[in-house]
Structures are given as C-alpha cells and as structure tokens.
Amino acid sequence: MSFYRHDAWQHLMGALVEVRKDGRIVREGLVDDVMPDSSALWIAGDGSRNRVLIEAAEGYEVWVDPRPLEGKRAYRMTSAVLQPRAARAHTATRPDRPATSAEQDPEPRC
C-alpha cells in the first residue's frame, strides 16, 4: 500500500485513514466528520474504541491510501486531489495535453 499525507482534511469525510503523530500510527479508521477549515476531524468508533477528535494543531497528520471508491465519491481520492502540485507540474511538462478540471482547480468540490 502507498499511503500519502493529506492536508485538506475537509475532503476526507467517509474515507479510511491512518492518523500519525511523530511518525507513528496512532489510530486508523473511518472519518466520521470534518471541520471545513481542516483544523480537526473525527474518527468513528469501532468495536472497543470510541469516536475520537483529531486536531491538526496538536501535530497529527492524516494519511490515505488512494483506492477506487464507489458511488458519487468514485473519483475523489485520485492522485491529482492528493497531490495537486504534482499534477500541475505534470501538466506543465506536457503542453500538448489540455489541463483537466482537477488540474485547473486544485480544490475539488464534492
């Protein structure tokens, strides 16, 4: 699996993530809710673990493994969304190809 750090937490509602702090995985789970400014998110409770609030200001990082999703979120976890700067740089090196909407507007609207 190839996990990528994802700083735009507001786009992770319903995604499976790893939460890391100081390079260690501290929690894995489903994102239950997010703050619109990406300052915090909630990981859903599962089995013996309760729902937990994760705050960016406390040094937490959220990592995702891009994979195909079903339904209306099918294209949300693409590499262009996870790494918008890399997608724009790739377009700059290929002037023969018109930019896609994800490359023109790095902030997806889901």
Residue pairs with C-beta under 8 A, 6 or more apart in sequence:
1 65
2 65
2 66
3 18
3 63
3 64
3 65
4 63
4 64
4 65
4 66
4 79
4 82
4 83
5 61
5 62
5 63
6 12
6 17
6 62
6 63
6 64
6 82
7 38
7 62
8 38
8 81
8 107
9 31
9 34
9 35
9 38
9 39
9 40
9 41
9 56
9 62
10 34
10 35
10 36
10 37
10 38
11 76
11 81
11 108
11 110
12 31
12 34
12 41
12 62
12 64
13 31
13 33
13 34
14 30
14 31
14 73
15 30
15 31
15 64
15 76
15 77
16 28
16 29
16 30
16 31
16 64
16 65
17 28
17 29
17 30
17 31
17 43
17 62
17 63
17 64
18 25
18 27
18 28
18 62
18 63
18 64
18 65
19 25
19 26
19 27
19 28
19 29
19 43
19 54
19 60
19 61
19 62
19 63
20 26
20 60
20 61
20 62
20 63
21 58
21 59
21 60
21 61
22 59
26 60
27 43
27 49
27 52
27 54
29 43
29 44
29 46
29 49
30 43
30 44
30 46
31 41
31 42
31 43
31 44
32 41
32 42
32 43
32 44
32 51
33 41
33 42
34 40
34 41
34 42
35 41
38 56
39 55
39 56
39 57
40 53
40 54
40 55
40 56
41 53
41 54
41 62
42 51
42 52
42 53
42 54
43 51
43 52
43 54
44 51
45 51
45 52
54 60
54 62
64 77
64 82
66 77
66 78
66 79
66 82
67 77
68 74
69 75
69 76
69 77
72 110
73 110
76 108
76 110
78 102
79 86
79 87
80 87
80 100
80 102
80 103
80 106
81 102
81 108
84 102
84 103
84 106
84 107
85 106
87 102
87 103
87 106
88 103
88 106
91 97
91 99
91 100
91 103
102 108
